[in-house]
Amino acid sequence: MWRGLALLLALLPGLARAEGAPTVRIGAQTLIGVREPNGTASFRGIAYARPPVGPLRWRPPEPLPADGATGTVDAARFAPVCPQGEGNTRWYRRVAAAMGADAAVVPGIERISEDCLYLNVWTPQPAQARPLPVLVWIHGGSNENGYAYEPNYRGDVLAREGVVVVSVAYRLGLLGFFAHPALGADAGGRQGLQDQIAALRWVRAHIAAFGGDPARVTLVGESAGGIDIAVLATMPGAEKLFARAVIESGYLAPDGVTTQAEAEAFARGLFDPAITAESLRALPWQALVALQDEKLRGRFHTPVAPWPRRSRVPLLIGSNADEYRMYLPADEPGLKAALADELTGLPAAKAKLVLALIDRRGGSLTDRVEAVSSGKAFHCPAARMAAATSASGKPVFAYRFKRVRPGGHGLGAYHGAEIPYVFGTADAWLPAAPQDEALNRQMQQYWLNFARTGDPNGPGLPRWPRFQGNPEVLNFGATTAAGKIPTITLCKLLAR
């Protein structure tokens, strides 16, 4: 009797949670989610494809069986993170330390598994009289690191404003962007992109059950997530899965993007040329992660057309003022070497003009190298994609994020700095002023308006002009105002 009573008492907390928890019906399943503190509902760790393990490693994601799980499914816990090293944790700790916080405020990743093809949904309420627009978030991390539910990516704040938010996990590194001839045609080196497409198909099929409108899906991504969206937004047919795209500090540029032949040659160089598919699939994921940390460096290839690229859907795109600053060497010889590397491949006359331009702008050597590095890697590719998309007749809205948080002057407006403003989810260790709270609300409204209508403008917001003719960008800084592209001359010089 006592054992039975003890078992009942152990189950009571879960039963109590389930009784007041939000639920969603998908086929024969009932998902039991979580009521967030702000009243929104979240459903976590929802599978969108079969686990890519064993013989399915490196294969395109396989759909879940139509006659899959039945009954109730606990959707209260996030799924394990896709295999990766410690790059994500190190990045956050570096930012925390630069902001004056102890690096220990950023914990390490607790659970990692190859069985990681899951997504998360936040919604105001699953049952809606009118379907709501949907934001699908693709996280960054060089396609090697990161995960779908990092604290800055939680969707409850945005969901409270009347949208459904979905965050997607996808295969990373050598498990997600690896093409080896031994694996055959199915393993084309873009498994991570195929995962994202599979997740979008799941959204199209099921998001209505969460109150979302499958016809109003906006893809949003930052860094590598933005690069992936740039690829998807230029792929014929892929645009049928979403209506709009937001690319934050991502781009579609040749560096690191390889052909199929180059990707296979790179893969052959990592292993014994005679290795078999069975041997590759038998390798522990830890060994692959160790290898990718040493060798991969963000290389992947895509099936889309030559430059310049243009989005096939309306586009909101931008970058941050100091994208590359945190990645630059601290010493003068290192900075000079970095600048020389950035100018490699330019005709000598153009390289001289670039040096003259950044010298006229003044500032420290770090400032000058940062201008070239950020321009080449982020600002200029984004401007080219904006121009090409606008020329095709699609609406484009471009921005430059310039806000520097109190105490963050060593980083400037660093890579990823805009994310907490968009999600409204700043970490407790990030210093903030009243201006930051106002900018939070402003940027969220712009992004939400774009998701609702394709136009970010709305009542009470500074006007955001379309990128066309004599193009302007919206600057988010001490104030929010439109202005000419600040790097247009530099971009012309850096174009090869």
Sequence and secondary structure as in RCSB ss.txt:
>XXXX:A:sequence
MWRGLALLLALLPGLARAEGAPTVRIGAQTLIGVREPNGTASFRGIAYARPPVGPLRWRPPEPLPADGATGTVDA
ARFAPVCPQGEGNTRWYRRVAAAMGADAAVVPGIERISEDCLYLNVWTPQPAQARPLPVLVWIHGGSNENGYAYE
PNYRGDVLAREGVVVVSVAYRLGLLGFFAHPALGADAGGRQGLQDQIAALRWVRAHIAAFGGDPARVTLVGESAG
GIDIAVLATMPGAEKLFARAVIESGYLAPDGVTTQAEAEAFARGLFDPAITAESLRALPWQALVALQDEKLRGRF
HTPVAPWPRRSRVPLLIGSNADEYRMYLPADEPGLKAALADELTGLPAAKAKLVLALIDRRGGSLTDRVEAVSSG
KAFHCPAARMAAATSASGKPVFAYRFKRVRPGGHGLGAYHGAEIPYVFGTADAWLPAAPQDEALNRQMQQYWLNF
ARTGDPNGPGLPRWPRFQGNPEVLNFGATTAAGKIPTITLCKLLAR
>XXXX:A:secstr
 HHHHHHHHHHHHHHHHHHHS EEEETTEEEE EE TTS EEEEEEE S    GGGTTS      TT   EEEE 
SS   B S  SHHHHHHHHHHHHTT  GGGS     B S   EEEEEES S  SS EEEEEEE  STTTS  TT 
GGG  HHHHTTS EEEEE    HHHHS   GGG TT  S HHHHHHHHHHHHHHHHGGGGTEEEEEEEEEEETHH
HHHHHHHHHSTTGGGG SEEEEES    STTEE HHHHHHHHHTTS TT  HHHHHHS HHHHHHHHHHHTTT E
E S  SSS   SS EEEEEETTTTGGGS SSHHHHHHHHHHHHTTS HHHHHHHHHHHHHH   HHHHHHHHHHI
IIIIHHHHHHHHHHHHTT  EEEEEE    TT TTT S TTTTHHHHHT   TTS   HHHHHHHHHHHHHHHHH
HHHS    TTS     S SS EEEEESSSEEEEE TTHHHHHHH  
